[in-house]
Each structure stands twice: as C-alpha cells, then as structure tokens.
Amino acid sequence: MISLNENNTKYTIGIPRAISYYGNYPFYYGYFTALGLEIVLSDKTTSKIINEGCKYVVSDTCLPVKVFVGHVLNLLEKGCDTIFVPSLQSSSYKINNCSKIRGLPEIIRNVINRPFRIIDPEINKTEGISFKDFCYDFAHRFEIYDEGFIEKAIKKGWEVYNNYHKMALMGLGFEEALKNAIEGKMITKPIEIVRPLSVVIMAHGYNLYDERVSLRLIKKLEKMGVKSYTSLNITKEDALKAIEDLGEIQYWANELDLTGTAAYYMLRNKVDGIIALSAFGCGPDSLMVEEIQYHAKQRNMPMIHINIDEHTGEAGFVTRIEAFVDMLVRRKRKALEKSEVINLLHTVAERGKITAKAGKQNQIEEEIKI
C-alpha cells in the first residue's frame, strides 16, 4: 500500500544504520512501510563512515555518536534529504538514556550544516510522552492523520518486531533474525549450538551487532569454539528480574542489555566467563561494567572489559580475546580434572564401603555356622 497522506504523495525516509537501528529497526520497518513510506538505509559501517563522522564532532564524543553522524552523512551522499533521528529520552518513568543519545537530534542539527529534514519524534515516559505518542507524531510529520490507519501500521510494526524477537530468543543472530522477520519468514525450531566454552557478552546492540565497530567479535569467538550469549537470547522480564536478584536497580534505559544480561547468565552459572564490550569514555557503561565486575569477583566468574573507539586495531583486539579464551580453557580443564579426581575418590570410597559390607556379611555367616 503506498499513499496515505491527503496529497497522495509517496515519501522516502532515511534511517542511519546506527544506535536505535540495532534495537528497534524491526518495528521501524514494519511501521514505516505500513504507512506507505519507502525506507533508505545507510550503508553498513566502514572505516570511511567512522572517519567522516569524527570530522564533525569534538574528539571526546563517544564512538556511537561519531558512527551515527557518519551514517547521516552517508545518507545525504545517497541523496536522501529526510532522515529519521528519534528523540529517545526515557523508556520508563525515570529510566533514562544517556545525555548524548537524548540530545542526538540537536547534535545532528548543530554539527551538520546542510539543508535536510530531520524527523525526530520523542518518547519520554518520564514526562508522559508514550510510545503511542511517538508513533502518532511520526505519522503526522508525513501528513498522515487517519487514526485507524496509524493503529494498523503500529500493529504491523509490532508483528515484525515480535517475530524478530522470537527468532532471536531461539538462537538466531541479529542479521539472520532481522532478515527473516522483514521477509515475513518465521523459524519455529530452536537453534542449538554446542561448543566447548560459552560466554555472555554485555554490550549495547549498536556496539556489538555492528561488525565494523565490534570487529566481528561474535564471529571471532565462534572460530575459537566459544558460544556467545547476548541480550537477544533473554527476555526483558528475565533481564530485569536478574538485576533485582543481584540486589541492584535499573537506572539506565539500556541497562537490560548490559547489567541484566550479564547478571542473568552469571547468577545461573550458564557461562564460563563474561565479556564486557563498551565504547571508550561512556559514563553509564563504565558504571554498569564496574557493578558486574564487583559481583563477578564475588562469584569467582572470569570477566574481561574491552574498550573500543575509532582507533581500536584488529591485532591488539584479537590478542586480548585469545588470551581470555585461553584462560577459560585452562580454567575449565583444571575444573574437569578436579571433578574427575573427586568422582574417582567417590568411586573408590563407594567400592570400599561395598567391600567392607561384604566382609562383615561373610563374618556373620561364619559365626552362624559355628
């Protein structure tokens, strides 16, 4: 279905492949296309995109914002002059995003001095601006006012998102789950992959699933025989409950991706270690990582924290990951050897009991004969 506005006009909107794309694009895709909009995605992140973004902001700006700026520039180069830059203030009452994500529309307006239109609907549950308000505001920017039509489009957005989330919970990676959901395909059989080691990666989606930013961390771990669990593999309810079980409270909007995910797997002893991946200089991330480090140390759970920025090189990155995995291998081998020794001792002890019992029984039988 194409035209929905009063002027019967087909609209195009550009979506930067950064920040909220990695958590919300399945909904955006379903909702925007149901409204009749044509979506233009920026290219996948490259070193060129990152470097271009860096030119427009001060050096201490966090990597995700630099990447986002680079993707906006990429869309402008494609000739797309209407770009989606959502104003994501708070996901629940007093559960806030960091200041740079909250101010992202204003950052883009001020650093890119070119003529283009920003579509920046706001969600701010602390101030009573709901997700429904966010959706209606977006539709109104394109002269779409039919409430029944908007509601149907919202329903379609949730349909695509829920299918994506179900497949992610079953074990599909971000790209595969997203591709299937967009194409209307549904995989109902869980994907079970058994590997010698497993880790949980606590990271924002925009740092982890962007393969240039994360330097393909998940794929590198797979080649090392390590299974990775991420926030895609648990529900938001489970992540929130894990934070509570840890004796902590949620403060940041994206905390379920980090604290909640790490806590869930750590408290259930489901993994051999924890990898924290965060952008250098990110204040909220540093607090969440420190929080998990404290609890991991209490539970003797190995953990490594890797900071990334635009200068992070492949060689040093790989060296740190390999060293951590080697340590997990040695630790697990030692635990298995200890377990085997304990099992052997138990077996010897049990055999000793049986022998002693048999000896005592023979003695009784001899006494009866006498």
N, C-alpha and C positions, 0 to 999 in steps of 0.2 A: 504494500500500500504506500503510495507516495503522497501527495499533497494533503496537508491537513489544515493549513492556515487559510485565512479568508481570501488572500490574494492568489491562492493556488500555486504557491511558489515552492520549488524544491530547494531545501537548504543543505549546505555542507558544513560539517564541523570537524575541526582538527583536534585530535587527542594526543598529547605528549605521552610517549611510552615510558613514563617515569612516575614515581611516588604513588598516587592513588590508583594508577593503572593496574598495579600489581595486586591490589586487593579488591578493586571494585569494577574492573573492566567488564566482567561477565554481565553485571547488571547494566552498566552503561550501554553496552552493545545491544542488549535486549530492549531496553527502554528507548534509546535514541532511534534505533531502526524502526521500532513500532510506531514512533511518532512521525516517521517518514523522512528522517534525516539520513544523509549519506556521510559515513564516517571516513575520515582520512587519518591514518595512524602515522606517526613519525617513524623513521627507520629504527632498527634495533641499535642499541648504544654501541658506539665505536669510540676509539681514542679521539678522533676528529670532533665528534659531537661533544665529548667532555672538554676538550681543549677550547672549543668555541665558547662553551658556557662559562669557562673560567675567565675568559677575557672581559666578561660583562659584570662581574661581581668582585667584591673585595676578597683578598686571599683567605681570610678566616671564615668565609662562608662554608657551610658544611657541604660535603660531596653530593648528597641527594639533590640539593637545590642547584648546584652547579650543573648537574646532569639534566635537571628539569629545564633550566634555561637553555642548554644546548639543544634539547628536543623541541622547544618552542621555535628556536632559530631554524631548525631543520624543517619544521612545518611551513615557516614563512618562505623558505627557499623552494618548497614544493608549490608555492602559490596559494597556500591556504591562509585566508585572512580573518577567519573566525575560529578562535581557539578556546578550548574548554580548560579553565583553570579554577577548579572548585575551591570555595572558601570553607575549609573543614576545621571548624572551631572546637567543638566538643561532641563526643559520641554519646555521652550520657551526662546526667547532671554533675557538674564539676569534674568530669573526666575529660581532660583537655589534650589537644595536640600540642606539640612544641611550638614556640613562637614563630619560627621560620616557616613552618607549614601553614600556620594560621594566617600569616601575612603574605602568603605566596602570591595572590593576585596583585597586591600592591608592589611587591618586589618586581614582578614581571613588568608592570606598568612603568616603573621608575628606571629600570635598567635597560630596557629595550626601546629605544627611541625610534619606532617605526609606526606607520599607520596600520593598525589592525584592531579587530574587535575581540575583547575578552568576555567570555561567558562565565560568570563567577557566582552561581547560586550558592547560598550559605546554608550550612547545617550547624546549629548551635543549641543543643538541647539544654544547656545551662540557662540560656536566655529564652527558652521556649520555642525556638525555631526548629521544627521537626523535620524528619526525612521527607515526609509528605510535602511540607512547605518547600523544601529543597527541589523536589520534582516539579511541583507546580510553577515555581519561579523559573526553572529552566524552560519549561514549555512556553510560558508567557513571553520569554525573550524571542521566541520564534513565531509569535502571533498565533499561538495555539491556545484556545480558551475553552474548548469543549471538555467539560469535566469527565463525562462518561468515557470519552476517547482517551483522556490522560490516564484515567484509572485503569483502563485496559492495557495501556502501554506500560504502566507501573507493574501490573500483574505479569506481563511478558518479561519484563526485566528480572523480576524475582524468579520466574520459571527458569530462565537461562542460568542465573546465579546459583539457584538451588541444585540444578543438575551438575553444574561445575563443582560445587562443594561436595556433593555426594560422591562424585568420582575421585576427588582429591582425598576424601576420607578412606576410600577403598585402596589407595596406594598409587594412583596416577600422579605424575609430576605436574607442575604448573602448566607448562606449554601443552602437554597432551590433554589434560582435563579441559583447558580453555578451548582448544581446537575442537574437541568433541562436542562441548556444550554449544559453541557457536554454530556448528554444523548440524545441530539437532540430534546428535548421536548420544546414546546412553549405554555405558558399560556397567553391567549389574554384578559381575563376578569380581570379588576382591582380588587384588594383585598381591600375591605372597612371594616375597623375595627373601631367601635365607642367605645370610652372609656370616662369616666368622665373627665379625665385630659390628657393633652398632653405636651410633652417636646421635644426640639430639642437637640440632643447630638452632640457637636462639638468635633470631635476626629479623629485621623488617623485611617484608617481601621485596621492596624496591632495592634492598642491598643484596638479597640472596638470589632471587629469580632472574635478575638482570645478569646475564652470563659475563658481560664485559666488566661490570662492577665487582662481581664476586669471583672473577677469574675462574669461572666454571667449577666452583668448589664442590658441588654435589657430584659432578661427573668425575672429578679427581678422586674423590673418596670411593666412588664405585669401582674405579680401576684398582684401588688399593684393597678391595674386598671389604669395604665398610658400608653398611646400610645407614642411610641418613633419615632421621625423623624430623619433621618441621611442624610449624603451626598449622599447615594444611591437613595434618593427619589427626587432629583432635578437634572437638567442637569448642565453641566459645564458652559453653557452660562448663565443660571439663577444665578448660584453662582457668576460668575464674575460680572454680572450686579448688583447684590446685594452689592458687595464690592464697586462698583462705586457709587451706590445710597447712601451708607453710608458715602461717601466722602473720601474713602481710596483708596489705590492702592495695587495690588498684588505684593508681593516681593518673597515669598517662593513658591516652586513648589507644595507643599501640602496645600497651604493656602485656596483653594476652599473647602477642607474638613472641615476646621475649621471656619475661618472668613466668607467665602462665605455662608456656610450652615447656620450658626447661624444668619447672617445678613438677609438672605432670609426670614426666619420664624419670626424673630423679627420685621422687618420692615412691615410685612403684618399682624402682630398680630394673627398669626396662632397657637401659642402655649401659654401655661400658664407659662412656665419657660425655662431656659437654663441650661444644664449640660455640663460643660467642663471637659473632661477626658484626662489627659496628663501624660506622663512619668516624674517622678521627675528629675529635672535638665536639662530638654530640653529647650535650649535657645529660639529657634524660637517659640515653643509653648507658652512659658511664655509671649512673646511679643504679640502674637495673642490673647491670653486669656485676657490680660490686655486691649487690644484695644476694645474687645467686652464688657468687664466689664464696661468700660467708657460709651459706647453707651447704654448699658442696663440700667445703672443707670439713664441716661438722660430720658429714656423712661419708667422708673419705672417697668422694667421687672426683675423678680426674677432670680437669677443666682447663681450657686454653682460651685466651681472649685475643682476637686478631683485629687490629685497627686497619682500616683501608682508607685511602684517599686517591687523588688523581695521579700520585707518583708511585703508588704501590707496584712493585715489579713482580713478574712471574716467578723468578728464581727464588727470591727470599720467601715469598708466599708458600711455594711448594715445599721448601726446606722445613719450614715450621710445621706444616701439616704432616709431612712424612715423619718428623721427629715425634710428634704427638701420637701418631698411629703406631709407630714402633714401640713407644712406651706402653700403649694399651695392649699390644701383642704380648710384650714381656710380662706385663701385669696379669693378663688373662692366663698365660701359660703357667705362671707361678701359682695362680689360684687353682688351676686344674690339677697341677701336680700335687698341691697340698690336699685337694679334695680326694685325689686318688690314694694318697697315703692314709688319709683318715678313713676312707672306705676300706682299705686293706686292713687297717688296725681293727676296725669294727668286725670285719670278716674273721680275722684271727681270734678276736675275743669271743665271737659267737661260736666258732668251732671249739674253742677251749671250754666254753660252757657245756656244749653238747658232749664233749669227751668226758668232762668231769661228771656230768649227769649219768652218762653210760657207765662210767667206772663205779659210781655209787650204787647204781642199779645192780650191777654184777655182784658187788659186795653183799648186798641184801639177799640176793638169790642164793649165794654160797652159804650165808648164815642160816637161811631157811632150810637148806639141805642138811646142814649139820644138826 
